[in-house]
């Protein structure tokens, strides 16, 4: 009885599997036929398109569409960048206004020191010329970026000699302001090139003024001059301050800072 029971189960299982196999084979056959029909339909449509030149047109349109989509993406990125730039510009304007306010407050806070520097420049320039040079520290009208504008002004600034002496005046102001503010700079050095285009009378006045200020303020002033650049009118008064240096190429004693001449 048990053997017959198992035989029935096996027969039923075998029949079920056979039915499933036939069903799947039928589905495969139907789908294969369907694909064949679709393929034939596609070939037919492509043939129609190709015969009328529509296929080439389709390809061109597709290419153009891709280009337009690419441009759209580029424009979107540019718009995003433009928005970021506008935001950054707005932030910069805010920062600029803050700087302008800070500078205005700073100029007001240090007005006494600024006025002292202006007087120093006038003092130096009066020792050199009949006219007074002017130091301007502040914000020029129409200046952008919120910054300090520092200018040295004098008549006939097209002259190289005048401009050289403006540099001299500015440097002398800095060294005196250093002493005034107890910052201990204590040393000012000028090269002979500063006096190349300067009239001999102004060179003499500049050297005498520097000597007086070193004694009064206590800083050290060093200027390199060729022997023919030292005005004879002040040689006697400055003789004690002159350190002669004869430059040769014979030995180390004739060089200056390791350079032979």
PyMOL commands that set and color helices and strands:
alter all, ss='L'
color gray80, all
select helices_A, chain A and resi 2-51+54-109+111-128+160-180+192-195+200-217+227-229+232-241+252-254
alter helices_A, ss='H'
color red, helices_A
select strands_A, chain A and resi 134-138+149-153+187-190+220-223
alter strands_A, ss='S'
color yellow, strands_A
deselect
rebuild
show_as cartoon
